[in-house]
Amino acid sequence: MTKKKNEIFSDISDLLYYSIEQNNEELARKMITFLTKAFIEFRENKEFQEIIYPNEYYDTIFEANELVCLKQKRTISSLNGGVFLNLFIDGYQKTIISDKTFTALWVCVRQVITYDKNDIFMSYWANAHQHFGFFLDAITPIYDNKGDQVKIVNKKEIEIRETERNKFLEFHYVIGGLLVYLKKYNLLKSIFNYTNQIPPVYYLIPGDLNEIINGLLKIKEDFRDPFHYEQKYSFPDIDGVNRGSIIRYWIKKYFAILFLRQYTLHDYYYGHNIFDLPIIPNSLSEMKVWENELKNFKLLISDVLGDQYLLEILNLNHLTNDEWFTENNKQHPIELIDKIVDNVKNKYQQKKINQDVSIKKEKEFYDKTRDLLEKFISKVQVIENKKDINDFINYPLTGTCQLLDKTAFADDQDISYLNSDSIVAESLFANLSLRISRTFSYFIKESYLFEPKYLFIAINEMGFDFNNYDIISFGVNLKYYSDFLKIDGLQERDGEIYFKDSKIINLETYLDPNLIGSLIIVNKENLPKLSFNELSGKLLTEYSPDLIVDQYHLYAKLIDLNVNDKIRNGLKSSNVEDLTRKVLACILINWEIKWRKGSEVYQFKVFEQFNDSGKPNTLSDLKPISKKK
């Protein structure tokens, strides 16, 4: 507003306040006419735009509404009714109510309710009822059938209108919650009965089971807007960090009353049944929300049924008589909620059983399996013999299968399944690493336990030729020896630790417990060899696995146990209650680790005072290989 217009508006506002205080009816009518014209002019040429009025407009409405609320109602007056509140609601100019205007409207509604100005409130409610019914009706889609696909021409307009409708309904649902919180049951009764049509239509009040349940489930905390209710709808005397959840509680209690109100309504249209069960969503996560919310809703309904004062005012006290439900062929409210919950549970269970394994999730499982097993192979290659071994002892390395919740591999998930695509491969990675490290212990010829400061001295005294021998660290902190103990001959180059120009091979994870904290010395010709064999024909036939890496004969499979009866029946001794809800996640290999017969391994373990019993070795205990025949 320009300064001049601002000053004029301010002067008019002052005259309006004066006319209200002095009961000057003629002046009040003129000021209201001016104010109405100002609102209309501000909205001109702003169709389908959200309207944020100048602050002076909001301030004037707040002050004028407060003054009217403080005055005693006159028999005939232009100030009777919701004249100031209704200025914010526009239908004919097709503008959209902004969030700021909703906030201002909320303050005005609270003023009216606080001062028990039921006539003003009901005047506003009547106008809001008419606005929603005549100016916010849902837009009918216009279809374009040209081309290969059917398109909705007015899709954007439909979405804008739907957002408008949802905001408007939410606002009035919260008003219902406020009335319940303040125990304004007579006013609640008035809005329950208000309609201007026959047969009756209640635009701002959910009137059947579907509308009530779906409206209830929208009253939730949204992580994208966590302070939605407390910021937009303040309730008197509710403060603190939990005020949002408290406000939501009272709105839900309002819905519990609406649920019971259904029992007083009649079906006026053929084919319409107020108690038609709601359509349960298909999403598992939504079904879980339904189940939890409806269980809590049942408690609220029980609470309302126990409030005799409220039931009597709202003419619902007959609902405490069980015989009434039998005589009128109605299901008891608690039984009805239980029935809906049972339907949700059944659909939830059936969805978990019957949904297919996702092609995308299956690929992710295969990709993770390939990546982790190739990483395992590269880890083993650093300790692998570079030559073929002929006269050997072999130790088999087989795959694994794990029972997992099928939902973890479905497109529709009720919860987040972290690492479901990699958990089997990670387990196999750890198991194979442990098994290979354990094979070193089978060939230990000499084992020594030395204090850290003597560890490398002892190795040096043994007389190993490191052109022919490798040092393998099994979880030894080599940086401690190079940087702190300053061991002679031990140095770091490009991130690797060398002893007498021989690079120490470092293994850190998934090690045999008896080898952890040891340096293993082994002749290069005696290092083990990893071999990749084809899977047995029996496993290929039974599991029909998919080949992941041809070079390593690496196979994997997600087996849906709801579909594969044969494998499911073979697993019935697994003590899993319902195998139809599971997949058998398999990684199948037929590998082996080969050791040359007669191989010799030398173990030098770090003595730890608080973990190792007995005494450490001394250098005199050594049996140098240079002195052996």
Buried (B, 14 or more C-beta within 10 A) or exposed (E): BEEEEEEBBBEBBEBBBBBBEEEBBEBBBBBBEBBEEBBEEBBEEBEEEEBBBBEBBBBBBBBBBBBBBEBEEEEEBBBBBBBBBBBBBBEEBEBBBBEBBBBBBBBBBBBBBEBEBBEBBBBBBBBBBBBBBEBBEEBEEEEEEEEEEEEEEBEEBBEBBEEBBEBBBBBBBBBBBBBBBBEBBEBBBBBBEBBEEEEEEBBBBBBBBBBBBBBBBEBEEEEEEEEBBBEBBBBEEBEEEEBBEBBBBBBBBBBBBBBBBBBEBEEEEEEEEBBEEBEBBEBBEBBBBBBEBBEEBBEBBEEBBEBEEBBEBBEBBEBEEEEEBEEEEBEBBEEBBBEBBEBBBEBBBEBBBEBEBBEEBBEBBBBBBBEBBBEBBEBBEEBBBEEEBEEBBBBEBBBBBBBBBBBBBBEBBBEEBEEBBBBBBEBBBEBBBBBBBBBBBEBBEBBBBBBBEBBBBBBBBBEBEBEEBBBBBBBBBBEEBBEEEEBEEBBEEEEEBBBBEBBBBBBEEBBBEBBBBBBBBBBEEBBBBBBBBEBEEEBBEBBEBEBBBEEBBBBBBBBBBBEBEEBBEEBEEEEBEEBBBBBBBBBBBBBBBBBBEEBBBBBBBBBEEEEEEEEBBEEEEBEEBEEEE
